[in-house]
């Protein structure tokens, strides 16, 4: 559907004027969540379901394991035949056969008998324990049992892992490698999952060139479209980079039109207050601009709007500001669209600050930190608060500390919560 071009330009336009007021981070997120549409469902092969979010409970139709089997290499026996056995007073048992994994056992054990087994072999009838090979001394066609067993010892019983009718995976779970193994074990060949958010990424800036280009003195590499695409992938989405758009409103409008087939649109660059920062105004012209400017650092010059029902994020051109804004604004939105909590992937640890973190009231500061262990405690050192263009401050960081807007920083020695980069 073509995007409309007859809507009024938002009164939030701030080019060359600065931000008269910035929305709080909490208000920004509430606004974003209120304009999101959860994604639909699809059925896919289980082997391609890693990282996908289940749209239904998975119930096993079979027992796992499907039969009683040996959990060790050794000998199937009647436990009562080993009672009282020790290394000095062994019990002698006659070996009457050998069982193998993958072969149905037709063997039956009677009193005083044993069957040689490998791990995973079906249990022969009449046996109720397995003597580990380490506690069996072969003597011609007999063994000497060197230890006593109880019934069920070293047997993996039918249904011990999963019972038929048991719910093994719940709706809303993001599938891990272990879950793929569970799906294989119960022969669930297809699963219903929520769709991945498909994200268009537009890089803006007449100074940008693709990596590998020979630059002149006024040009820089397009960094953000690649790092943002990687960010999208890291939280379950698929990303398509739509190329570099110069600082021309009409070209940006045309590129937005191309992006309408995607679920989410990210515009990198052109979101601040400079003369060539066109992204928020273009969004306002063709859709609805919900806010422009967030009370956080870095990433403050961020905007959010809706065009033809698609959420559009305008992020700063400086790499650090762009990446932090993604973590604070876009990542939670992508999780919510996949029917997950907005903070789903946040791994948090308690750390003790080795240096003070200064901050100002009324603004959330996202402070990159280096984290290490010392004497059983985790310590954290702030790397930078400012420096939105210093990408190395992100690659050196292990995580970040959020300073709330109602706190004037943290003193050295304070224990705070840090979120880890995954």
C-alpha positions in Angstrom: 0.0 0.0 0.0 1.5 3.4 -0.9 2.4 5.6 2.0 0.4 8.8 2.4 2.1 12.1 1.8 -0.7 14.5 2.7 -0.4 14.3 6.5 0.7 17.4 8.3 4.3 17.8 9.3 4.5 17.1 13.1 4.9 20.1 15.4 7.7 18.1 17.0 10.1 19.2 14.2 13.3 20.4 16.0 15.8 20.9 13.2 18.3 23.6 14.2 16.1 24.4 17.2 17.0 21.7 19.7 14.7 19.5 21.8 12.3 21.7 23.9 11.3 18.6 25.8 12.3 14.9 25.8 10.0 12.0 26.8 11.1 9.8 29.6 12.4 6.3 28.7 9.4 4.7 30.4 6.9 6.9 28.5 8.8 6.1 25.2 8.5 2.4 25.8 4.8 2.7 26.8 4.1 4.6 23.5 6.1 2.0 21.5 4.3 -1.0 23.0 0.9 0.5 22.5 1.5 0.6 18.7 2.9 -2.9 18.2 1.0 -5.8 16.6 2.0 -9.2 17.8 3.2 -11.4 15.0 1.2 -14.4 13.6 2.0 -18.1 13.6 3.6 -20.5 11.2 4.5 -24.1 11.1 8.1 -25.0 10.4 10.3 -28.1 10.6 11.7 -28.7 14.1 15.2 -28.7 12.8 14.9 -25.0 11.8 13.2 -23.9 15.1 16.2 -22.9 17.1 15.6 -19.4 18.6 11.9 -19.4 17.6 9.1 -18.9 20.1 6.6 -21.6 20.5 3.0 -20.7 19.6 1.5 -23.8 21.3 2.3 -26.4 24.0 4.2 -29.5 22.8 2.8 -32.7 24.2 4.6 -36.0 23.7 2.7 -38.9 22.2 5.3 -41.4 23.2 7.3 -42.6 26.2 11.0 -41.7 26.3 12.8 -44.0 26.4 10.3 -46.3 24.7 11.6 -49.4 26.5 13.6 -50.4 29.5 17.3 -50.2 28.6 20.7 -50.5 30.1 22.3 -47.2 31.3 25.8 -48.7 31.4 28.1 -51.2 29.8 27.8 -54.4 31.9 25.6 -57.4 32.6 21.8 -57.7 33.0 21.1 -59.7 36.1 18.5 -60.5 38.8 19.4 -58.1 41.6 18.6 -60.8 44.2 21.4 -63.0 42.7 24.0 -60.3 43.8 22.8 -59.8 47.4 25.9 -60.0 49.7 28.4 -59.9 46.8 31.7 -58.2 47.6 35.2 -58.3 46.0 36.2 -60.9 48.6 32.9 -62.9 48.5 31.8 -62.6 44.9 28.6 -64.2 43.4 29.1 -66.5 40.4 26.6 -66.0 37.5 26.5 -67.8 34.1 26.5 -65.7 31.0 23.8 -66.9 28.6 23.9 -64.3 25.8 24.7 -60.8 24.6 22.3 -57.9 23.9 23.0 -55.0 21.5 21.7 -51.5 21.1 19.1 -51.3 18.3 18.2 -55.0 18.5 15.1 -56.3 20.2 16.1 -58.7 22.9 14.5 -62.2 22.8 16.6 -63.3 25.8 15.2 -64.3 29.2 17.2 -64.4 32.4 16.7 -67.1 35.0 18.1 -67.4 38.5 21.9 -67.4 38.5 22.2 -66.1 34.9 23.5 -62.9 33.3 23.4 -61.3 29.8 26.2 -59.1 28.5 24.9 -55.6 27.5 26.2 -52.4 26.0 24.8 -49.0 27.0 21.4 -48.5 25.4 20.6 -52.2 24.9 17.1 -53.4 25.7 16.7 -55.2 28.9 16.1 -59.0 28.6 13.0 -60.4 30.3 13.5 -61.4 33.9 16.4 -58.9 34.6 15.9 -56.1 37.0 19.4 -54.6 37.3 22.6 -54.1 35.4 26.0 -54.9 36.9 28.6 -52.4 35.7 31.4 -54.0 33.8 33.9 -52.6 36.3 32.3 -54.8 39.0 32.2 -58.0 36.9 35.2 -60.4 36.6 34.8 -62.7 33.6 35.7 -66.3 34.2 35.2 -68.4 31.0 31.4 -68.4 30.4 30.7 -67.0 33.8 31.2 -63.7 35.7 32.0 -63.0 39.3 29.7 -60.2 40.6 31.9 -58.1 43.0 29.2 -55.8 44.4 25.6 -56.0 45.4 22.7 -54.4 43.4 19.2 -53.3 44.2 16.3 -53.7 41.7 16.3 -51.0 39.0 20.0 -50.2 39.4 21.7 -48.9 36.2 18.4 -49.2 34.2 16.9 -46.4 32.2 13.2 -47.3 32.6 10.6 -46.8 30.0 9.1 -43.3 30.3 11.8 -42.3 32.8 12.5 -39.1 30.8 9.1 -38.3 29.2 5.7 -39.9 29.7 3.2 -40.2 26.8 0.7 -37.3 27.3 3.3 -35.1 29.1 3.7 -31.5 28.1 7.4 -31.2 27.4 7.6 -27.6 26.1 5.3 -24.7 26.8 3.8 -22.0 24.6 5.9 -18.8 24.7 9.2 -20.6 25.1 12.1 -19.5 23.0 13.6 -22.8 21.7 17.2 -23.7 22.7 19.4 -26.4 21.3 18.3 -28.8 24.1 14.7 -28.2 23.0 15.5 -29.2 19.4 16.8 -32.5 20.8 13.6 -33.0 22.8 11.5 -32.4 19.7 13.6 -35.0 17.8 13.3 -37.5 20.6 9.5 -37.4 20.5 9.4 -37.2 16.6 7.7 -33.9 16.6 8.6 -33.1 13.0 6.9 -29.7 12.8 6.1 -27.1 15.4 3.9 -24.0 15.5 5.9 -20.9 16.2 5.4 -17.1 16.1 6.8 -15.4 13.0 10.1 -13.7 13.2 9.9 -9.9 12.9 11.2 -8.8 9.5 13.1 -5.6 9.9 14.2 -3.1 7.2 17.3 -1.0 8.0 17.9 2.3 6.2 21.2 4.1 6.5 21.0 7.8 5.9 23.8 10.3 5.3 25.4 11.7 2.2 28.8 11.1 3.8 28.3 7.3 4.1 30.0 4.7 1.9 30.0 0.9 2.0 32.8 -0.9 3.8 35.8 -1.5 1.6 35.3 1.8 -0.3 38.3 4.1 -0.6 37.2 7.2 1.3 37.9 10.8 0.7 38.5 13.2 3.6 34.8 13.9 4.1 33.4 10.4 4.0 33.0 7.6 6.5 32.0 3.9 6.5 28.4 2.8 6.9 28.8 1.0 10.3 25.3 1.1 11.7 23.4 -0.9 9.1 25.6 -3.9 9.8 25.7 -3.7 13.6 22.0 -3.0 13.7 21.3 -6.0 11.4 23.4 -8.1 13.8 21.4 -6.8 16.7 18.1 -7.7 15.0 19.4 -11.2 14.4 20.5 -11.6 18.0 16.9 -11.1 19.2 15.2 -13.4 16.8 14.5 -11.2 13.9 15.5 -11.1 10.2 17.1 -8.0 8.8 17.3 -6.5 5.3 19.6 -3.6 4.7 18.0 -1.3 2.1 21.2 0.6 1.4 22.5 4.1 2.0 20.1 7.0 1.4 21.6 10.5 0.9 20.2 13.5 2.9 17.4 14.0 0.4 13.7 13.9 1.7 12.3 12.5 -1.5 14.8 9.7 -1.7 14.1 8.8 2.0 10.3 8.8 1.3 10.8 6.5 -1.7 13.0 4.1 0.4 10.3 4.1 3.2 7.8 3.0 0.5 10.1 0.1 -0.3 10.3 -0.8 3.4 6.5 -1.2 3.7 6.7 -5.0 3.2 8.6 -5.3 6.5 7.2 -5.6 10.0 9.5 -3.0 11.5 11.6 -0.2 10.0 14.8 1.3 11.5 16.3 4.5 10.1 19.9 5.0 11.1 21.1 8.6 11.1 19.3 11.9 10.5 17.4 11.8 13.8 19.0 14.7 15.7 18.5 18.5 15.3 20.9 19.4 12.5 19.9 20.9 9.1 20.3 17.6 7.4 18.6 15.5 10.1 15.5 14.7 8.0 14.3 11.3 9.3 11.7 12.4 11.9 10.2 15.0 9.7 9.8 12.6 6.8 8.1 10.1 9.1 5.8 12.8 10.3 4.9 13.8 6.7 4.0 10.3 5.6 2.7 8.9 8.9 2.5 9.7 12.6 5.5 10.8 14.7 4.8 9.8 18.3 7.9 11.2 19.9 11.2 12.8 19.0 13.9 13.0 21.7 14.3 10.7 24.7 15.7 11.7 28.1 18.6 9.2 28.0 22.3 9.3 27.2 23.5 8.1 24.8 20.7 7.7 22.3 18.7 10.8 23.2 18.1 11.9 19.6 15.8 9.0 18.9 12.3 9.1 17.5 9.4 6.7 17.0 6.5 6.8 14.6 4.0 4.7 12.7 3.7 4.6 8.9 0.9 2.5 7.4 0.7 0.5 10.7 4.5 -0.2 10.7 6.5 0.9 13.6 9.4 3.2 12.5 12.4 3.8 14.7 14.7 6.7 14.0 18.1 6.2 15.7 21.1 8.5 15.9 23.9 8.2 13.4 26.7 8.0 16.0 27.4 4.2 16.4 27.2 4.1 20.2 24.0 6.2 20.4 22.5 4.0 17.7 23.3 0.7 19.5 22.3 1.9 22.9 19.0 3.2 21.5 18.4 -0.2 19.9 18.9 -2.0 23.2 16.7 0.4 25.1 13.9 0.9 22.5 14.0 -1.6 19.6 15.0 -4.8 21.3 12.1 -4.7 23.8 9.7 -4.1 20.9 11.0 -7.1 18.9 10.6 -9.4 22.0 7.1 -8.2 22.6 6.2 -8.8 18.9 7.4 -12.4 19.4 5.1 -12.7 22.5 8.0 -12.5 24.9 8.5 -10.2 27.9 10.2 -6.9 26.9 13.3 -7.7 29.0 13.4 -11.4 28.0 17.1 -11.6 27.2 18.5 -9.3 29.9 21.1 -11.1 32.0 21.8 -9.1 35.1 24.5 -9.4 37.8 25.3 -7.5 40.9 28.6 -5.6 40.6 30.6 -3.3 42.9 31.7 0.0 41.3 35.4 0.8 41.5 34.9 4.4 40.3 32.1 6.9 40.7 29.5 7.3 37.9 28.3 10.9 37.7 24.9 11.7 36.3 22.2 14.4 36.1 18.7 14.3 37.4 15.9 13.9 34.8 17.8 11.7 32.4 18.6 8.0 32.2 22.3 7.3 31.7 23.4 4.0 30.1 27.0 3.6 31.2 29.3 1.0 29.5 31.3 -1.0 32.1 34.1 -3.5 32.2 33.4 -6.4 34.6 35.8 -8.8 36.3 35.9 -11.1 39.3 38.0 -10.5 42.4 37.9 -12.6 45.6 34.5 -14.0 44.7 32.9 -10.7 43.9 32.2 -9.0 40.6 33.7 -5.5 40.1 32.8 -3.0 37.5 34.6 0.0 36.1 32.8 2.6 34.0 34.4 3.0 30.6 32.5 6.0 29.3 29.3 7.9 29.8 29.8 10.3 26.9 31.4 9.6 23.5 28.5 8.5 21.3 30.9 8.1 18.4 33.5 6.0 20.3 32.6 2.5 19.1 35.6 0.9 20.9 33.9 1.8 24.2 31.3 -0.8 23.2 33.7 -3.5 22.1 35.7 -3.1 25.4 32.5 -3.2 27.5 31.1 -6.4 29.1 27.8 -4.8 29.9 26.2 -1.6 31.1 24.8 0.0 34.2 21.6 2.1 34.0 21.5 5.2 36.2 17.8 6.1 36.7 16.6 9.6 36.0 15.9 10.3 39.7 19.4 9.4 40.8 22.5 11.7 40.7 24.9 9.0 39.8 26.5 6.2 41.9 29.5 6.6 44.3 32.5 4.3 44.1 31.9 1.2 46.2 28.2 1.1 45.5 26.7 -2.3 44.5 24.5 -1.9 41.4 22.9 -4.0 38.8 24.7 -4.5 35.5 23.2 -5.9 32.3 25.5 -8.2 30.4 26.1 -8.0 26.6 25.3 -11.4 25.2 
